[in-house]
Amino acid sequence: MFDNQLFCSRPFEWFEVTQVNEIGEVFMCCPSWLDTPIGNLKYQSVEDVWNGKKAQELRRSILDGSFKYCDHARCPFLHTISEPVQIFKDVRDEDLKLVIEKKLVILPYGPREINCSYDRSCNLSCPSCRTKIIVERENKKQILEVQRKIQNEALKDAYSLYITGSGDPFGSPFFRKWLQTIKREDMPSLKKIHLHTNAQLLTSKIWSTIPKDIQPLIKSMEISIDAARSNAYSVNRRGGSFERLLVNLEFISTLRKNGPLEWVGISMVVQENNFVEMPDFVRLGKRFNFDTIYFSRLVNWGTFTEEEFTSRAIHLSTHPRHMEFLAVLKNEIFDEPLVYLGNLTDMRLA
């Protein structure tokens, strides 16, 4: 085995419960980067999914160095060789070192990082994600059953709980209620809850409804914004108010300054109507003393026609304004350590 061979910890830790094709479908990474499901919690137990044949196959593709199921163009970690991607000799986690040494594809432990993305309910209808407001009332029974399995079967070894990559934790009545009623004893190993939100509903009043023993676990937060100015925000974050966002970012910055938040990142999906705002987006993050400013390519999740997507996808070399985009990327502000260009990194180096 070569010490310099790449390794990715995701398939050995990550358990992303989605509704990409149907509620309860499980992936071992972001489905945009590794689009092979390993099972479904509607029909299977957590253990049957976690150590099933498909999960074993995906882990084997990491250990043999092929990464054959991964989308190399989209994965920002493969672009930058940053965690969870690293070389074998740099792995320090004892369980993962054992995995590498013994080439384990059936794991003696359960999921460590659980991403709850099985409810698409959200208070906004961002065009890059959906065509209308979605509140999953018709699927309530299925959502609650999947959530019950996660709570009863998946949380024992988990140290991180991610809510949510599919909607908003406060725009969803199910995630919001879970955050307000979740019990510390159900998660004995949990060290961190990560919230991914648009922040439109994250006020001090909402924060106060989360139990006092759960608040300290909320240590990180990503805020999807997709603009640095009001006009682009109203288009890219349809239904949201830029002015309300700024007020709520001020509140979130106090949680970062005084605790419990230890990390806050803001993210922008880069497209034709916001790429010129990228430098200002960095300044927005610095204004609130956040930790990371993250940029990524636009992905077509089925909400755009091919023509609409190509007109928006500024990262495509065929886009008529692509050279303007490359010129923006040359700005020295992107050299700052809090900036993460992810799967746009190669374009800045071109």
N, C-alpha and C positions, 0 to 999 in steps of 0.2 A: 504494500500500500504506500502511495506516495504522500509524503507530508504536505506537499504543496497542492494537492488535489483539493478542489472546492467542496465544501460541505454546506448544507442548509439545514438548520434546525427545525424549520417549520413543520415538515411531515412527522417529526418526532415529538412535537409539543402542541401544535395548533389544531383546533377543532372548531371549524366555522359552520354553524348551523344556519342554513339559508332557506330561501324560497326561490332560487334561481329558476328551477323548473317546476318544483312543487314544495310546499311547506315541509320543513324537516330534513331537506337534502343537505348532506354534510360534505364539506371540502376540507383539505388540509392546508389551504393557503387561500389568498384572495382568488376567487373564481376567474378574475380577469387575467391572472398570471399563471394559474394552474387549474385548468377548467375540467378536471376529471373528478366527478363525485365518488365518494367511497361508501355511500349508503344513505339510509333515510331513517330518522328517528320515529317516524310514524309507524314503521313496520318492524324496526329492529331495536335491540337494546344498545346502550352506549358502548358496551364492551364488544358486541358483534360488529359494530361499525368501526370502532377504534383499531381493532386488531384483525379486521376482515381481510379477505384475499386482495381486494383492490388497495387497501391501505398498505399492505405488505409490498405490493408491486411498486407503489409510488416510493416507498422508503428505499427499496432496492435500487431504484433509478438514481437516487441521490448517492448511495454508498458506492455504486459502480462508476460514478462520475459522469454519467451520460446526461442527467437532467432532461431526459427525453420528453417528459410530460410538461415541462415548463415553457412558458412563452418568454423567450430571451429578450425580445424587443420591448415587451411591456414591463417586465419585472424591474423595479428601480434598484433592488438590492443586487441583482446580477450585473446591472450597469455599473454600480459603484463599488462592488465587493464590500458591502457593509452588512452588519448584522440584520437579519439572521444568517446571511451568507458570509462565510469566512473559510480560511484554509484549515485543513485538518489539524495541523500542528498548533494552531491558535485556539482550539477549542479547550475551554477550562472547566466547563460543567462536568462533574464526575459521572453523572448518568449518561451524558452524551459521549464522553470519552469511552465508556463501556460499550455503548451502541456501536461506535466506530471500530473498536478493538475486536468485538465479537460479531460484527456485522448483523446486529439484531434488527429484525423487521417485525417481530412480535414483541411488544413492549411490556415490561413487568409493572409499569405504572400507567395511570390513566391520563386523560388530557390535562395539560398544564395551563394552556391559554385557550379560553373559550370565547369565541366571537359569536354573539347573539345577533344574527341578521335574518331571522325568520319572520319578522313582522315589518312590512313596508309602510306602516302608518307614519305619516308625517304631516306637519302643519304647512309645508311648502310644496310646490309642484315644479321643481327645477327642471328645465328642459333637457338637461343632460342625463336625467334620471327617470322622469315620468312625464306624462302628458296631462295629468290632472291630480288634484288632491286625492290621496288614498288614506282611508281609515278602515282597517280590516275587520269590520264588525261581522261580516258573514263567515269569516274564518276563525271566529273567536274560539270555538271548541278545539280546533286543530292546534292553534297557537298555544293555548293553555296546556294541552296535552304534551306538546313538545317541550314547553317550559317546565312542566312537572318532571319530565324525564331528566332534563338537564339538572334541575335542582336536586333530585333524588339519586342520580346515578353518576353525574359528571363532575360534581363540585368537590368530591372528596380529596383529590390530589391537585386540584387547580390552584394556581397562585395568582392568576390574572383573569378577570372577567371584563369583556369588551362589549359595551352597549352603545350604539348599534351601527353596523355598516350598511343598513338597509333603509333606514328612515331617520327618525329623531327620538331619543330616549324620553323626551317630554311631550312630543307630538303624538306619541303612541300611548293610548290608554293602558295597554298591557305592560309595557316597559316602565311607564311612570308608576303604575300601581305596584309593580314588583320592587322598584327602588324604594318605594315608601313603606313596604311591608316585609322586605327580605330580612331573614334572621341571621345573625352572626354565627350561631352554632351550626347552621347548614353549610358553612364554608370554613372549616377548621384550618385549612392551609392557605386561605386566600390572603394575599398581601396587597393586592391592588385592584381597583375598579377603574377602568378607562371609559370615559364617555366621549362619544363622537356625536356632535350636535351642530345645528345651525345657530344656536344661542338665542334665537328669537324669543323663546319662552323661559330661558334660564335667568330668572330674576331672584332677588334675595328671598322673596316670598315662597317661590317654588323650592328653593334650596332648603328653606326651613322645614319643609314637609318630609325631608329625608331623615330617618332616625339618627340620633346623635352618635350611636356606636357604628353606624355605616358611613357617615360623612368622612371620618378620618381615612377610610379605605379609598376614597376617590382621590387618587394621587395624580392622575393625568387626564388631559382633555385635548381633543382635536376639534377645531371649529372650522367648518366648511364655509367659505365666504365667496370665493370666485370673482371678486372685484375689489377695487380700492376706492371706487367712487359710486355715488348714488345711482347714476343712470345705468351703468352696466349691472349693478347689483339688482336693480328692479327687474332686469331681464333674466339674469342668470340665477337669481334666487327668487323666482316668481312667487309673489304673495308676501314677501318680506319687506321690512322697512330698514333702510340703512341707518336712519337716525336711532331707531330702537336698538339696532345692533350695537352702535357705538356706546349707548348707555349700558347695555348688558356686558360689553367687553370691559368697561370700567369696573363693574362689579366683579367680574371674573378675575381681573387683574389684582383685586384685593385678596381673593382666595389664593392667588399665586404668591402674593407678597407675604401674607400672614398665615397661609396654610388653609386646608390640607394639601392643595395642589403643589406638586413638585415639578411639573412640566406642563406647559401649554403650547400647542402648535396651531397655526392657522394655515389653511390650505386653499390653493387656487387650481382649478382645472383650467388650463390655458387654452384659449380659443381666439377666434378672429376678433371678437368684440372686447377682449380684455388684455391682450398681450402687451399693449403699450402701457398698461397700468402696473406691470410687474415690478418696476422699481418702487412705485408708490406703495405697493402691497408690502414690500420689505419694510418700508418706513412705517406703515401701519402697525406691523408686528413689533417694531422697535418702540413705537409710541407707548404701547401698553406693557413693555418689558416682557414680552413672551419669548419662548425659548427657541422655537423653530418656525421658519417660514417655508412651507412645502409647496412645490409646483409639480404638476403632472400633466401628461397628455390627455386630450379629450378621447373618450372611448364611446362608441355607439352601442348603447345597451338596448337598442331596438326602438328608441324614441325618435330617431331621425330617418328620413329617407336617405338613400346613398348620396343624392344631390345635396341635401341639407348638411349632411355630415362633411362632405368634402369642402363645402363653402365655409364651414366653421373650423375645420381641423387645420389650424395654422402650422402645425408641426409637419404636415405633408409637404414634401419638396415640390409638389405640383401646385400648391396653393399660390395664387398670384401675389400675395403679400409675404410669402415665406422668407424672402431676403430681408424684409423689414424686421421680421421676427428674429432672424439670426443677428441682425444689427443690435436689437434691444438686448439680446443675451450677452453682448460684449461689455455691457455696463459693469463697471468695477464693483458696484454694490453687491453683485452676486458672488463676489469673492469673500464676503463676510461669513464667518463661521456658522451663524445661525441659519443660513440659507441652504436648503436642500433641493437640488434640481431634479433628483430622482431620474426618471426615464427620459428627461430632457438633457441630461448631462452631456451625452455624446455630441449633441448639436452645438453646445457651446464650445466644445473642443474642436469642432470641424473647421 
